[in-house]
Amino acid sequence: MLCDECLKVKPVEGCIVEIASLLRDDEGRIQGYTKVDKSGTDSLYYNRLWIDQSQCIRCGRCEQVCPVNAITIQKVSLSAPTT
């Protein structure tokens, strides 16, 4: 879709990032990303967006403006087994 609406409404710089690729560990888990070098192209400069959880304030603006409902906000928790 690449409409950019979420980028236009983001309240925090860096909460949504245009990325070139994902970095994965040996087991396929996402470890980070490579940002797009916008100076390297004069055309549409990305094919993916990343919502950086360390910058996201959970305002829901991106979810509200997405015309194809590609963004959802969910609370996810990690719980350790009790012994």
C-alpha positions in Angstrom: 0.0 0.0 0.0 2.8 2.4 1.0 0.4 5.3 1.7 2.6 7.0 4.4 -0.4 8.0 6.5 1.1 6.5 9.6 4.4 8.4 9.0 2.5 11.6 8.7 0.7 11.2 12.1 3.5 9.7 14.2 3.9 11.8 17.4 7.4 10.7 18.3 10.4 10.8 15.9 11.6 7.2 15.4 8.5 5.4 16.6 7.8 4.4 12.9 10.9 3.8 10.9 11.4 3.1 7.1 13.6 0.0 6.9 15.5 -1.8 4.2 15.7 -5.2 6.0 15.3 -7.1 9.2 18.3 -8.5 11.1 17.7 -12.0 12.4 19.7 -14.4 14.6 20.5 -18.0 13.8 17.0 -19.1 14.9 15.2 -16.6 12.8 14.3 -14.2 15.6 14.2 -10.5 14.8 17.2 -8.7 16.4 16.9 -5.3 14.7 16.8 -3.6 11.4 18.7 -1.8 8.8 17.4 1.7 8.1 16.9 3.0 4.6 19.5 5.3 3.2 17.1 7.9 1.8 19.9 9.8 0.1 20.6 6.7 -2.0 17.5 6.8 -4.1 15.2 9.3 -5.8 12.2 7.0 -6.0 10.0 5.3 -3.4 12.7 4.6 -0.8 11.4 1.8 1.3 9.3 -1.4 1.2 8.8 -1.9 4.9 8.0 0.0 8.1 9.0 -0.9 11.6 7.2 0.2 14.7 10.0 0.6 17.2 8.5 -0.5 20.5 11.1 1.4 22.5 9.8 4.7 21.0 6.1 3.9 20.6 3.9 5.7 23.1 0.8 3.5 22.2 -1.3 6.5 21.1 -3.0 4.5 18.4 -2.7 7.2 15.7 -1.1 4.9 13.2 -3.7 2.3 13.7 -6.5 4.8 13.2 -5.3 6.2 9.9 -4.3 2.9 8.3 -6.7 2.5 5.3 -6.2 -1.3 5.1 -6.0 -2.1 8.8 -2.4 -3.3 8.5 -1.5 -2.0 11.9 -3.0 -3.3 15.2 -2.0 -2.4 18.7 -1.8 -5.3 21.2 -0.4 -5.7 24.6 2.0 -8.6 24.7 3.6 -9.8 27.9 6.4 -12.3 28.6 5.7 -14.5 31.5 8.3 -16.9 33.0 7.2 -20.3 34.2 7.0 -20.6 37.9 9.1 -23.3 39.6 
